[in-house]
């Protein structure tokens, strides 16, 4: 009966979308119906004397419905149905080519099961009706001609990214469906909302075919390794290794990093919840310059069903360039001496220093071009931006001109350079930095007062974030590293600062007698470059004694003698 009145069966209407084919918009149809209804109502009101009871309302309603139906037909109503037309629509077949597909089950790998099914008549049947596009995917989707291009060696399976790539590849073509063959071991966090929105908008069905058991009995698999794509020679690298285990929860496993068969680092870890992603940090030395292929390996465990997924290789470009660091110091002090000594043997850095020996004299070291020293501290981007890092020692803020202060801020924000602020008697709050544009860069809030520099002993301890950060690592083993920090001598003096700003990470805290804990080594990444504040000075040795006044007196005498030596040195130069 439905088909008799409406020409098509009800199933067609349930799958289709109702549309109006007329060139006139739908809102014009609505206005026309309202206008006719008002006109008919006014007409019936004029003839009301001849009609009684509810007859006027019934007549008005029937006439309005009839007029609305006629107008509706004039707008050409229709049902739009999406159908696949032979050889005019595309079907994309995505095949998982990751290492997990090489796992054998019932004498065949999952990949062999998938290819045998496709080559057993499925692809031929699809090609008779549609244009078929084959893809293999791991981290990215790649077009292939035949299934013999599949290797089962991709380091990851990213279902969402692969579907997005297939959609983009057919964005202007009539894509009818996607067929996805995978074991379901996704390493990218699933399919995001944008991909789902594209699928809904284009109304593309996705047919999934699964392979393998839902749960592996005993297996450990590295799913992802994250580390920088490039670094400097002899730099310390921290790699984030993500893996899962099945059947080994609570047991010990060893992660190793190798370069051309040579073991660079090993770390023992305890395997956590079964099937849950677990991430551990492994630190190692990048070595000499060159293109490196680092292998991250979890040593095979007893009874492991598949050891092919225990290793992942990552390429890193170890650069031989030596970036330049500019260090400006306001007075001869211990920090200047020991920083220069530490960098002398560093093959990956070049240090250029500006030491203010008197108020109007600067002693330069590490500048190959004497033109760089003619104007003092850089005042132009092309002069400062040639450096990769900037260290600001015991220098007051107004030593820099407003142009130079803005340039330092742009050095971190625009150039992406690193900035290190050192504590001292004439810097940070005591140097007026809280009222300068440089205050924006600092990862801590500065106190709005002076006398924040204290010649008192202070102990420092690592924060939870500092224990895991590569900046604070003396020892690769986390527990041994914490013990080494606890054995460090106390600071002879320190700079008092406020709380850390939002987005900053406190790596260590100072604990001085009678004063609240203060951030010692916070760093921030809310700008393009890293900014670090080191609010402390030299370490106290055995000869520093316990009397703060004696330490202060010796410090003043030492500073005076060093200033005199600096003046003589500048005069000789």
VEXROLO-178013 format. One record per residue (C-alpha): x, y, z; residue number from 1. Coordinates in Angstrom, 3 decimals. Last residue first. Example, Ala and Ser with C-alpha at 12.3 -4.5 7.8 and 13.67 -1.06 7.14 Angstrom:
BEGIN
{{13.670; -1.060; 7.140}; 2}
{{12.300; -4.500; 7.800}; 1}
//
This chain:
BEGIN
{{94.551; 44.458; 27.149}; 573}
{{96.821; 45.634; 29.947}; 572}
{{94.224; 48.140; 31.135}; 571}
{{91.545; 45.442; 31.151}; 570}
{{93.778; 43.157; 33.246}; 569}
{{94.537; 45.935; 35.696}; 568}
{{90.822; 46.674; 36.089}; 567}
{{90.032; 42.990; 36.559}; 566}
{{92.638; 42.646; 39.271}; 565}
{{91.110; 45.570; 41.125}; 564}
{{87.607; 44.087; 40.809}; 563}
{{88.935; 40.752; 42.096}; 562}
{{90.419; 42.427; 45.169}; 561}
{{87.145; 44.171; 45.984}; 560}
{{85.081; 41.004; 45.440}; 559}
{{87.385; 38.989; 47.720}; 558}
{{87.172; 41.608; 50.472}; 557}
{{83.384; 41.665; 50.244}; 556}
{{83.175; 37.865; 50.295}; 555}
{{85.560; 37.589; 53.262}; 554}
{{83.400; 40.005; 55.232}; 553}
{{80.212; 38.170; 54.289}; 552}
{{81.660; 34.819; 55.353}; 551}
{{82.763; 36.301; 58.677}; 550}
{{79.291; 37.709; 59.237}; 549}
{{77.639; 34.376; 58.403}; 548}
{{79.607; 32.461; 61.082}; 547}
{{79.545; 28.759; 60.370}; 546}
{{82.840; 28.309; 58.621}; 545}
{{83.448; 28.833; 54.905}; 544}
{{86.631; 26.793; 55.058}; 543}
{{84.893; 23.428; 54.606}; 542}
{{83.219; 24.522; 51.384}; 541}
{{79.998; 26.442; 50.720}; 540}
{{78.698; 26.207; 47.180}; 539}
{{78.694; 29.367; 45.092}; 538}
{{75.614; 31.334; 44.072}; 537}
{{71.883; 30.756; 44.080}; 536}
{{68.703; 31.736; 42.284}; 535}
{{69.297; 29.845; 39.036}; 534}
{{66.441; 31.054; 36.798}; 533}
{{65.980; 29.153; 33.535}; 532}
{{64.245; 30.225; 30.313}; 531}
{{63.776; 27.778; 27.423}; 530}
{{63.069; 29.304; 24.007}; 529}
{{59.726; 29.571; 22.210}; 528}
{{58.013; 30.958; 25.293}; 527}
{{55.788; 29.015; 27.700}; 526}
{{58.735; 26.686; 28.204}; 525}
{{59.730; 27.610; 31.759}; 524}
{{62.557; 26.637; 34.104}; 523}
{{62.825; 26.695; 37.864}; 522}
{{66.157; 26.149; 39.631}; 521}
{{66.021; 27.375; 43.196}; 520}
{{62.328; 27.896; 43.957}; 519}
{{62.134; 29.192; 47.553}; 518}
{{61.260; 27.340; 50.724}; 517}
{{60.256; 29.665; 53.521}; 516}
{{62.891; 31.362; 55.634}; 515}
{{64.107; 30.795; 59.182}; 514}
{{66.937; 28.491; 58.150}; 513}
{{67.252; 28.325; 54.387}; 512}
{{65.614; 25.599; 52.277}; 511}
{{66.153; 26.088; 48.576}; 510}
{{64.015; 24.158; 46.098}; 509}
{{64.846; 22.152; 42.990}; 508}
{{63.420; 21.455; 39.516}; 507}
{{60.479; 23.860; 39.698}; 506}
{{58.556; 23.753; 36.415}; 505}
{{57.036; 26.939; 35.016}; 504}
{{53.645; 26.968; 33.271}; 503}
{{52.057; 29.277; 35.824}; 502}
{{54.770; 31.351; 37.525}; 501}
{{56.905; 29.909; 40.301}; 500}
{{56.537; 31.565; 43.674}; 499}
{{58.672; 34.449; 44.849}; 498}
{{62.437; 34.895; 44.863}; 497}
{{65.181; 35.049; 47.508}; 496}
{{68.700; 34.901; 46.092}; 495}
{{71.301; 32.622; 47.698}; 494}
{{74.504; 32.494; 49.702}; 493}
{{77.031; 29.898; 50.885}; 492}
{{75.067; 27.057; 49.290}; 491}
{{75.165; 23.743; 51.119}; 490}
{{77.400; 20.877; 50.085}; 489}
{{76.038; 18.125; 47.791}; 488}
{{75.463; 14.798; 49.518}; 487}
{{71.694; 14.952; 49.028}; 486}
{{72.205; 15.511; 45.305}; 485}
{{74.275; 12.342; 45.081}; 484}
{{71.534; 10.402; 46.839}; 483}
{{68.933; 11.647; 44.359}; 482}
{{71.122; 10.501; 41.437}; 481}
{{71.569; 7.058; 42.991}; 480}
{{67.789; 6.693; 43.140}; 479}
{{67.255; 7.835; 39.543}; 478}
{{69.984; 5.692; 37.943}; 477}
{{71.611; 7.654; 35.118}; 476}
{{73.738; 9.594; 37.590}; 475}
{{74.453; 13.333; 37.679}; 474}
{{70.998; 14.112; 36.267}; 473}
{{69.441; 17.484; 37.100}; 472}
{{69.009; 18.783; 33.545}; 471}
{{67.696; 15.363; 32.429}; 470}
{{64.531; 15.843; 34.442}; 469}
{{63.117; 12.902; 36.404}; 468}
{{64.293; 13.919; 39.874}; 467}
{{63.645; 17.559; 39.050}; 466}
{{59.921; 16.990; 38.569}; 465}
{{59.618; 15.432; 42.052}; 464}
{{61.573; 18.421; 43.445}; 463}
{{65.286; 18.088; 44.116}; 462}
{{66.706; 19.421; 47.362}; 461}
{{68.627; 22.525; 48.274}; 460}
{{70.305; 23.519; 51.493}; 459}
{{70.938; 27.126; 52.370}; 458}
{{73.749; 28.827; 54.227}; 457}
{{73.288; 32.565; 54.659}; 456}
{{74.699; 35.460; 52.695}; 455}
{{71.289; 36.637; 51.512}; 454}
{{70.281; 38.497; 48.347}; 453}
{{66.662; 39.655; 48.562}; 452}
{{67.715; 42.985; 50.102}; 451}
{{65.487; 44.846; 47.637}; 450}
{{61.732; 44.910; 47.286}; 449}
{{58.961; 43.939; 44.874}; 448}
{{59.687; 40.201; 45.092}; 447}
{{60.164; 38.537; 41.731}; 446}
{{57.687; 35.978; 40.452}; 445}
{{59.412; 32.986; 38.906}; 444}
{{59.804; 31.708; 35.319}; 443}
{{61.504; 34.964; 34.245}; 442}
{{60.747; 36.004; 30.680}; 441}
{{58.080; 38.586; 31.461}; 440}
{{60.354; 40.195; 34.069}; 439}
{{62.731; 41.020; 31.210}; 438}
{{60.418; 43.882; 30.200}; 437}
{{61.641; 45.733; 33.317}; 436}
{{60.055; 46.566; 36.673}; 435}
{{60.638; 43.170; 38.338}; 434}
{{64.193; 43.220; 36.985}; 433}
{{65.190; 46.008; 39.358}; 432}
{{68.661; 44.655; 40.190}; 431}
{{67.892; 43.707; 43.786}; 430}
{{64.801; 41.855; 42.544}; 429}
{{66.768; 39.870; 39.903}; 428}
{{70.359; 41.153; 39.817}; 427}
{{72.831; 43.287; 41.728}; 426}
{{73.817; 41.057; 44.664}; 425}
{{73.606; 37.836; 42.670}; 424}
{{71.404; 35.133; 41.171}; 423}
{{71.952; 33.787; 37.667}; 422}
{{69.418; 34.166; 34.838}; 421}
{{69.769; 31.642; 31.995}; 420}
{{68.183; 32.394; 28.601}; 419}
{{67.741; 29.854; 25.790}; 418}
{{67.202; 31.083; 22.251}; 417}
{{63.971; 30.596; 20.318}; 416}
{{64.648; 33.521; 17.923}; 415}
{{61.173; 34.980; 18.390}; 414}
{{60.259; 34.594; 22.051}; 413}
{{63.677; 33.968; 23.618}; 412}
{{65.728; 36.523; 21.684}; 411}
{{62.646; 38.753; 21.493}; 410}
{{62.864; 39.277; 25.262}; 409}
{{66.587; 39.942; 24.976}; 408}
{{65.875; 42.481; 22.194}; 407}
{{63.288; 44.255; 24.352}; 406}
{{65.904; 44.640; 27.074}; 405}
{{68.479; 45.815; 24.516}; 404}
{{66.145; 48.516; 23.182}; 403}
{{65.285; 49.665; 26.713}; 402}
{{69.047; 49.961; 27.370}; 401}
{{70.718; 47.249; 29.418}; 400}
{{72.573; 48.250; 32.574}; 399}
{{69.101; 49.202; 33.836}; 398}
{{68.408; 45.553; 34.666}; 397}
{{71.336; 45.138; 37.078}; 396}
{{74.020; 42.589; 36.167}; 395}
{{75.175; 39.707; 38.369}; 394}
{{74.982; 37.085; 35.631}; 393}
{{72.923; 36.933; 32.456}; 392}
{{73.600; 33.803; 30.393}; 391}
{{72.376; 33.848; 26.767}; 390}
{{71.983; 30.903; 24.408}; 389}
{{72.023; 30.138; 20.693}; 388}
{{74.058; 33.175; 19.628}; 387}
{{73.819; 34.638; 16.119}; 386}
{{70.536; 36.217; 17.275}; 385}
{{72.388; 38.831; 19.324}; 384}
{{74.162; 40.672; 16.483}; 383}
{{71.543; 40.225; 13.748}; 382}
{{68.861; 41.283; 16.249}; 381}
{{70.587; 44.606; 17.004}; 380}
{{71.734; 46.086; 20.332}; 379}
{{74.435; 43.566; 21.205}; 378}
{{76.320; 44.201; 24.492}; 377}
{{79.395; 46.348; 23.882}; 376}
{{79.640; 48.351; 20.671}; 375}
{{83.164; 47.437; 19.554}; 374}
{{83.243; 43.878; 20.844}; 373}
{{81.651; 42.146; 17.825}; 372}
{{84.059; 43.999; 15.533}; 371}
{{86.883; 42.058; 17.187}; 370}
{{85.811; 38.900; 15.358}; 369}
{{86.980; 35.741; 17.140}; 368}
{{85.197; 36.587; 20.382}; 367}
{{85.914; 34.035; 23.144}; 366}
{{86.907; 36.541; 25.835}; 365}
{{85.981; 40.182; 26.351}; 364}
{{86.840; 42.354; 29.367}; 363}
{{84.417; 45.251; 29.704}; 362}
{{85.153; 48.684; 31.133}; 361}
{{82.680; 51.443; 32.073}; 360}
{{81.563; 50.426; 35.569}; 359}
{{84.688; 48.427; 36.222}; 358}
{{85.659; 44.813; 35.445}; 357}
{{82.438; 44.037; 33.561}; 356}
{{83.074; 40.584; 32.120}; 355}
{{81.656; 39.822; 28.648}; 354}
{{82.048; 36.172; 27.685}; 353}
{{81.843; 34.149; 24.481}; 352}
{{81.436; 30.410; 25.080}; 351}
{{81.549; 27.871; 22.270}; 350}
{{79.676; 24.623; 22.836}; 349}
{{79.662; 20.977; 21.659}; 348}
{{83.231; 19.866; 22.389}; 347}
{{82.995; 20.813; 26.073}; 346}
{{86.506; 20.895; 27.587}; 345}
{{86.664; 24.685; 27.931}; 344}
{{82.996; 24.859; 28.965}; 343}
{{83.589; 23.785; 32.566}; 342}
{{86.503; 26.204; 33.070}; 341}
{{84.473; 29.134; 31.738}; 340}
{{81.604; 28.279; 34.081}; 339}
{{84.064; 27.911; 36.980}; 338}
{{85.630; 31.327; 36.617}; 337}
{{82.446; 33.267; 35.971}; 336}
{{80.622; 31.658; 38.879}; 335}
{{83.468; 32.499; 41.273}; 334}
{{83.159; 36.223; 40.831}; 333}
{{84.541; 39.037; 38.679}; 332}
{{81.664; 41.532; 38.389}; 331}
{{78.623; 42.179; 36.164}; 330}
{{78.810; 39.023; 34.078}; 329}
{{77.635; 38.638; 30.473}; 328}
{{77.678; 35.137; 28.974}; 327}
{{76.974; 34.670; 25.266}; 326}
{{76.669; 31.041; 24.158}; 325}
{{77.691; 29.963; 20.668}; 324}
{{76.471; 26.791; 19.026}; 323}
{{79.153; 24.250; 18.072}; 322}
{{78.096; 22.445; 14.894}; 321}
{{78.844; 18.723; 14.722}; 320}
{{75.218; 17.710; 14.496}; 319}
{{73.896; 14.355; 15.638}; 318}
{{71.029; 13.598; 13.271}; 317}
{{68.810; 11.040; 14.968}; 316}
{{67.157; 8.001; 13.383}; 315}
{{65.027; 5.758; 15.598}; 314}
{{64.918; 1.975; 15.708}; 313}
{{62.367; -0.046; 17.681}; 312}
{{62.890; -3.441; 19.305}; 311}
{{60.727; -5.889; 21.263}; 310}
{{58.169; -6.376; 18.464}; 309}
{{60.053; -9.250; 16.817}; 308}
{{60.245; -11.105; 20.133}; 307}
{{56.870; -12.808; 19.802}; 306}
{{55.586; -15.550; 22.147}; 305}
{{57.743; -14.681; 25.166}; 304}
{{58.430; -17.802; 27.260}; 303}
{{61.329; -16.275; 29.185}; 302}
{{61.758; -12.584; 28.490}; 301}
{{63.403; -11.002; 25.461}; 300}
{{65.589; -7.935; 26.278}; 299}
{{63.619; -4.783; 25.629}; 298}
{{65.420; -2.981; 22.816}; 297}
{{65.806; 0.605; 21.667}; 296}
{{68.008; 0.811; 18.572}; 295}
{{69.660; 4.132; 17.743}; 294}
{{70.457; 4.862; 14.104}; 293}
{{72.880; 7.773; 14.104}; 292}
{{73.658; 10.291; 11.352}; 291}
{{76.920; 11.982; 12.293}; 290}
{{78.614; 13.867; 15.115}; 289}
{{80.227; 12.018; 18.016}; 288}
{{78.324; 10.500; 20.929}; 287}
{{74.622; 11.038; 21.712}; 286}
{{75.105; 10.092; 25.375}; 285}
{{72.286; 8.166; 27.033}; 284}
{{69.126; 8.602; 29.081}; 283}
{{66.176; 6.213; 29.212}; 282}
{{62.773; 7.449; 30.384}; 281}
{{60.000; 4.908; 30.968}; 280}
{{56.447; 4.850; 29.640}; 279}
{{53.903; 2.093; 30.316}; 278}
{{50.825; 1.481; 28.175}; 277}
{{48.354; -0.901; 29.871}; 276}
{{48.067; -4.493; 28.617}; 275}
{{48.963; -5.993; 31.981}; 274}
{{49.606; -3.429; 34.681}; 273}
{{53.266; -2.673; 35.408}; 272}
{{56.593; -4.146; 34.297}; 271}
{{59.423; -3.233; 36.664}; 270}
{{62.307; -1.510; 34.920}; 269}
{{66.035; -2.112; 34.536}; 268}
{{67.940; 0.438; 32.487}; 267}
{{70.745; 0.011; 30.005}; 266}
{{72.831; 2.585; 28.144}; 265}
{{75.090; 2.956; 25.119}; 264}
{{75.394; -0.715; 24.128}; 263}
{{77.395; -0.989; 20.900}; 262}
{{75.691; -2.986; 18.123}; 261}
{{75.750; -0.113; 15.648}; 260}
{{74.297; 2.212; 18.299}; 259}
{{72.425; 0.507; 21.104}; 258}
{{69.982; 1.548; 23.823}; 257}
{{68.927; -1.104; 26.348}; 256}
{{65.738; -1.715; 28.324}; 255}
{{65.871; -4.547; 30.863}; 254}
{{62.767; -6.246; 32.274}; 253}
{{61.705; -7.145; 35.822}; 252}
{{58.429; -8.882; 36.653}; 251}
{{55.333; -7.335; 38.257}; 250}
{{53.114; -7.821; 35.205}; 249}
{{54.617; -10.376; 32.794}; 248}
{{51.554; -11.979; 31.177}; 247}
{{50.941; -9.317; 28.554}; 246}
{{53.222; -6.300; 28.430}; 245}
{{52.980; -2.869; 26.897}; 244}
{{55.602; -0.343; 25.781}; 243}
{{56.404; 3.368; 25.650}; 242}
{{60.054; 4.499; 25.631}; 241}
{{60.621; 8.217; 26.278}; 240}
{{64.198; 9.014; 25.250}; 239}
{{66.386; 11.475; 27.152}; 238}
{{69.494; 12.520; 25.252}; 237}
{{72.686; 13.891; 26.787}; 236}
{{74.750; 15.817; 24.280}; 235}
{{78.176; 14.571; 23.196}; 234}
{{77.586; 15.934; 19.681}; 233}
{{74.517; 18.126; 19.380}; 232}
{{70.941; 17.017; 18.760}; 231}
{{68.492; 16.186; 15.996}; 230}
{{65.213; 14.297; 15.689}; 229}
{{64.594; 14.665; 19.417}; 228}
{{63.282; 11.608; 21.309}; 227}
{{60.031; 9.643; 21.498}; 226}
{{59.931; 5.855; 21.261}; 225}
{{56.604; 4.138; 20.593}; 224}
{{54.846; 0.759; 20.768}; 223}
{{57.506; -1.462; 22.304}; 222}
{{55.874; -4.876; 22.753}; 221}
{{56.211; -7.476; 25.531}; 220}
{{54.413; -10.810; 25.106}; 219}
{{52.913; -13.703; 27.007}; 218}
{{49.314; -14.884; 26.415}; 217}
{{48.171; -12.404; 23.783}; 216}
{{44.575; -11.214; 24.258}; 215}
{{41.914; -10.533; 21.632}; 214}
{{43.437; -13.181; 19.410}; 213}
{{44.497; -12.349; 15.909}; 212}
{{42.844; -10.695; 12.950}; 211}
{{39.959; -8.234; 12.620}; 210}
{{38.038; -7.152; 9.533}; 209}
{{36.535; -3.659; 9.680}; 208}
{{34.039; -2.220; 7.198}; 207}
{{33.959; 1.580; 7.165}; 206}
{{30.876; 3.247; 5.636}; 205}
{{31.350; 6.716; 4.123}; 204}
{{28.622; 9.272; 4.853}; 203}
{{30.810; 12.207; 3.701}; 202}
{{29.901; 14.269; 6.750}; 201}
{{29.933; 11.301; 9.085}; 200}
{{33.395; 10.142; 7.979}; 199}
{{34.772; 13.678; 8.161}; 198}
{{33.351; 14.139; 11.683}; 197}
{{34.945; 10.858; 12.805}; 196}
{{38.306; 12.057; 11.495}; 195}
{{37.940; 15.371; 13.330}; 194}
{{36.913; 13.606; 16.532}; 193}
{{40.093; 11.579; 16.812}; 192}
{{40.514; 7.886; 16.027}; 191}
{{42.497; 5.951; 18.607}; 190}
{{45.401; 6.933; 20.865}; 189}
{{48.145; 6.603; 18.279}; 188}
{{49.393; 3.082; 18.930}; 187}
{{46.449; 1.011; 17.604}; 186}
{{46.640; -2.773; 18.022}; 185}
{{43.406; -3.604; 16.192}; 184}
{{44.697; -6.724; 14.456}; 183}
{{44.013; -4.965; 11.188}; 182}
{{42.111; -5.110; 7.892}; 181}
{{40.120; -1.941; 7.108}; 180}
{{37.696; -1.768; 4.163}; 179}
{{36.712; 1.805; 3.311}; 178}
{{33.569; 2.623; 1.310}; 177}
{{32.102; 4.563; -1.634}; 176}
{{34.722; 7.218; -2.319}; 175}
{{33.464; 9.311; -5.256}; 174}
{{36.591; 11.459; -5.806}; 173}
{{37.497; 14.974; -4.655}; 172}
{{38.681; 13.998; -1.133}; 171}
{{40.006; 10.639; -2.271}; 170}
{{43.596; 10.944; -0.976}; 169}
{{42.328; 13.006; 1.975}; 168}
{{39.993; 10.205; 3.055}; 167}
{{42.796; 7.640; 2.788}; 166}
{{45.116; 9.879; 4.831}; 165}
{{42.455; 10.357; 7.542}; 164}
{{41.931; 6.591; 7.706}; 163}
{{45.674; 6.128; 8.156}; 162}
{{45.914; 8.792; 10.872}; 161}
{{43.079; 7.149; 12.828}; 160}
{{44.438; 3.627; 12.520}; 159}
{{47.974; 4.412; 13.578}; 158}
{{49.782; 1.099; 13.846}; 157}
{{53.449; 1.324; 14.844}; 156}
{{56.988; 0.169; 14.016}; 155}
{{56.158; -0.995; 10.457}; 154}
{{57.778; -4.372; 9.684}; 153}
{{54.912; -6.558; 8.459}; 152}
{{56.376; -6.624; 4.936}; 151}
{{53.473; -5.924; 2.542}; 150}
{{54.568; -5.198; -1.029}; 149}
{{53.310; -8.667; -2.053}; 148}
{{49.764; -7.337; -1.551}; 147}
{{49.833; -5.606; -4.904}; 146}
{{49.737; -2.063; -6.267}; 145}
{{50.568; -0.087; -3.112}; 144}
{{49.472; 3.335; -1.767}; 143}
{{50.989; 4.335; 1.593}; 142}
{{49.239; 5.135; 4.900}; 141}
{{51.398; 6.471; 7.718}; 140}
{{52.665; 5.149; 11.081}; 139}
{{51.846; 1.644; 9.942}; 138}
{{49.708; 1.459; 6.854}; 137}
{{49.431; -0.446; 3.626}; 136}
{{46.986; 0.879; 1.088}; 135}
{{45.190; -0.728; -1.855}; 134}
{{42.781; 1.266; -4.045}; 133}
{{39.933; -0.588; -5.733}; 132}
{{37.747; 0.880; -8.489}; 131}
{{34.410; -0.830; -8.115}; 130}
{{32.153; -3.609; -9.401}; 129}
{{34.428; -6.241; -10.911}; 128}
{{37.320; -4.970; -8.823}; 127}
{{35.512; -5.905; -5.593}; 126}
{{35.110; -9.538; -6.659}; 125}
{{38.745; -9.773; -7.724}; 124}
{{39.857; -8.307; -4.394}; 123}
{{37.812; -10.818; -2.392}; 122}
{{38.739; -13.823; -4.509}; 121}
{{41.418; -15.656; -2.552}; 120}
{{43.885; -12.804; -2.897}; 119}
{{42.188; -10.850; -0.120}; 118}
{{41.849; -13.850; 2.179}; 117}
{{45.412; -14.984; 1.559}; 116}
{{46.637; -11.440; 2.234}; 115}
{{44.889; -11.200; 5.613}; 114}
{{45.920; -14.651; 6.841}; 113}
{{49.500; -14.005; 5.760}; 112}
{{49.473; -10.728; 7.702}; 111}
{{48.198; -12.465; 10.821}; 110}
{{51.070; -14.899; 10.566}; 109}
{{50.301; -18.482; 9.730}; 108}
{{50.817; -21.793; 11.577}; 107}
{{47.764; -21.484; 13.817}; 106}
{{48.827; -18.016; 14.979}; 105}
{{52.086; -16.353; 14.033}; 104}
{{52.789; -12.701; 14.929}; 103}
{{53.780; -10.738; 11.824}; 102}
{{50.713; -8.484; 12.176}; 101}
{{52.185; -7.102; 15.415}; 100}
{{55.099; -5.752; 13.401}; 99}
{{52.867; -3.312; 11.526}; 98}
{{51.538; -3.621; 7.965}; 97}
{{47.816; -3.159; 8.695}; 96}
{{45.947; -3.323; 5.385}; 95}
{{43.667; -0.508; 4.161}; 94}
{{41.328; -1.284; 1.244}; 93}
{{39.814; 1.835; -0.350}; 92}
{{36.660; 1.315; -2.439}; 91}
{{36.168; 3.849; -5.227}; 90}
{{32.943; 4.515; -7.121}; 89}
{{32.363; 4.796; -10.867}; 88}
{{33.157; 1.224; -11.837}; 87}
{{29.609; 0.082; -10.876}; 86}
{{27.486; 2.829; -9.243}; 85}
{{27.245; 2.923; -5.486}; 84}
{{24.073; 4.577; -4.252}; 83}
{{23.385; 7.740; -2.249}; 82}
{{19.632; 8.406; -2.063}; 81}
{{17.968; 11.821; -2.460}; 80}
{{14.158; 11.735; -2.071}; 79}
{{12.154; 14.414; -3.890}; 78}
{{9.746; 17.344; -3.427}; 77}
{{9.243; 19.544; -6.531}; 76}
{{8.498; 23.035; -5.085}; 75}
{{5.221; 23.126; -7.085}; 74}
{{4.106; 20.044; -5.179}; 73}
{{4.374; 21.971; -1.896}; 72}
{{2.307; 24.826; -3.356}; 71}
{{-0.464; 22.429; -4.277}; 70}
{{-0.335; 20.779; -0.848}; 69}
{{-0.412; 24.161; 0.920}; 68}
{{-3.456; 25.209; -1.100}; 67}
{{-5.286; 22.000; -0.199}; 66}
{{-4.332; 22.344; 3.467}; 65}
{{-5.539; 25.956; 3.545}; 64}
{{-8.882; 25.048; 1.912}; 63}
{{-9.425; 22.221; 4.379}; 62}
{{-8.611; 24.436; 7.409}; 61}
{{-10.776; 27.321; 6.266}; 60}
{{-13.710; 24.987; 5.617}; 59}
{{-13.350; 23.383; 9.043}; 58}
{{-13.106; 26.795; 10.771}; 57}
{{-16.183; 28.178; 8.962}; 56}
{{-18.230; 24.974; 9.708}; 55}
{{-17.614; 25.126; 13.444}; 54}
{{-20.980; 26.670; 14.201}; 53}
{{-22.731; 28.753; 11.508}; 52}
{{-22.055; 29.788; 7.934}; 51}
{{-23.970; 32.288; 5.751}; 50}
{{-23.208; 35.214; 7.989}; 49}
{{-19.490; 34.260; 8.095}; 48}
{{-18.999; 35.249; 4.461}; 47}
{{-16.559; 38.114; 5.204}; 46}
{{-14.777; 35.963; 7.802}; 45}
{{-14.382; 33.227; 5.195}; 44}
{{-12.473; 35.642; 2.939}; 43}
{{-10.247; 36.867; 5.796}; 42}
{{-9.356; 33.288; 6.680}; 41}
{{-8.625; 32.420; 3.094}; 40}
{{-6.248; 35.390; 2.816}; 39}
{{-4.490; 34.570; 6.070}; 38}
{{-3.996; 30.931; 5.017}; 37}
{{-2.793; 32.037; 1.594}; 36}
{{-0.184; 34.348; 3.150}; 35}
{{0.984; 31.656; 5.592}; 34}
{{1.382; 29.120; 2.777}; 33}
{{3.321; 31.631; 0.662}; 32}
{{5.632; 32.522; 3.575}; 31}
{{6.471; 28.860; 4.139}; 30}
{{7.171; 28.259; 0.466}; 29}
{{9.428; 31.321; 0.383}; 28}
{{11.332; 29.846; 3.369}; 27}
{{12.029; 26.707; 1.328}; 26}
{{14.143; 28.544; -1.233}; 25}
{{12.954; 28.880; -4.869}; 24}
{{15.065; 26.949; -7.378}; 23}
{{12.798; 23.954; -6.863}; 22}
{{14.371; 20.567; -6.139}; 21}
{{13.186; 20.236; -2.540}; 20}
{{15.034; 17.518; -0.573}; 19}
{{14.204; 14.548; 1.735}; 18}
{{17.204; 12.326; 2.486}; 17}
{{17.192; 8.649; 1.697}; 16}
{{17.784; 5.487; 3.718}; 15}
{{14.380; 5.417; 5.472}; 14}
{{12.583; 6.565; 2.310}; 13}
{{14.059; 3.679; 0.327}; 12}
{{13.076; 1.213; 3.045}; 11}
{{9.440; 2.478; 2.898}; 10}
{{8.998; 1.214; -0.650}; 9}
{{8.910; 3.663; -3.600}; 8}
{{5.953; 5.066; -5.635}; 7}
{{4.427; 6.945; -2.650}; 6}
{{0.786; 5.860; -2.818}; 5}
{{1.203; 2.367; -4.265}; 4}
{{4.531; 1.840; -2.440}; 3}
{{2.848; 2.399; 0.900}; 2}
{{0.000; 0.000; 0.000}; 1}
//
